[in-house]
Amino acid sequence: MDITKVVIPVAGWGTRSLPATKNIPKEMLPIYKKPVVQYVVEEAIQTGLTDVIFVNNQNKKIIEDHFDYNFILENLLERKGKPELLKEIRDVAEMANIISVRQKLQLGLGHAVLCAREVVKNEPFAVMVGDDLMFGVDPGIQQLVDVAKAERMAVVGVVEVPQEKVDRYGIINGEEYVPGIFRVRSVVEKPAVEDAPSRMAIVGRYVLTPEVFDHLDKVEPGVGGEIQLTDALERLAAENRLLAVRMRGRRFDAGDWAEYLTANIYFALQDEELRDGLVANLLELLPCK
Ligand code: G1P
């Protein structure tokens, strides 16, 4: 089973990040030196996914442009004798095949995935949420692709979240049949804290089988009046066709300001040129000093 396509829904409005995202897609906000979406695409590429399908709206053209050549800038860098920078920006243009589909109405994550149906066709494919970042030993989506290939089933990535946060996520109910892998019995989107079947929350990483499109075609609007991907996953779970993998590594939700800022510091601390100055500045800012 070969998996080469990844769907990255990027048509959301990013209201959590306003006013920064009034005219800039939330996926283009920088974390350290790169826009958020570049980390997501790099994770896909490291996993061997070569065809990136952006599900976008009319304001997101800048995302595709980021993964394309910019001849004027390249020319300038060439003339100014900046070969490293030139290579860096050319590499971004050459890292993936970019395919765009429009989500003309923002009817939910499930609807966004359904918009990619004609491009994905009849193959298993990955879905990566454009503002969820995962860093660790293995690329996040690789952890799911490995299990999906071995088990020939759809797989979702999960992490354990505190009880009071379960109402922000899709929550699975299932049993861990080998360490780190769950057979999913049911899934519920954003349950009330007291109703959640577990604390295992779906993060923005999925490997899906094409039968999910038939389910998405049929599901009615769910939580928030949206076509929920979780509701289609619930149908896969009911047919015993869904696994979950406990994801290893650190996750950042770039739509949450505290996590967004932490992610910036996380990367900056890995840059030897920046580290000492940054730590000194942060210590100076600490109010308890
Ligand atoms: C979406 C999914 C939810 C999942 C979450 C992960 O919710 O519907 O099941 O847990 O992504 O980021 P959203 O954050 O778009 O409301």
Boltz pocket constraint, residues with backbone or C-beta under 6 A from the ligand:
constraints:
  - pocket:
      binder: B
      contacts: [[A, 109], [A, 129], [A, 132], [A, 168], [A, 169], [A, 170], [A, 171], [A, 189], [A, 190], [A, 201], [A, 202], [A, 203], [A, 204], [A, 228], [A, 229], [A, 230]]
      max_distance: 6.0
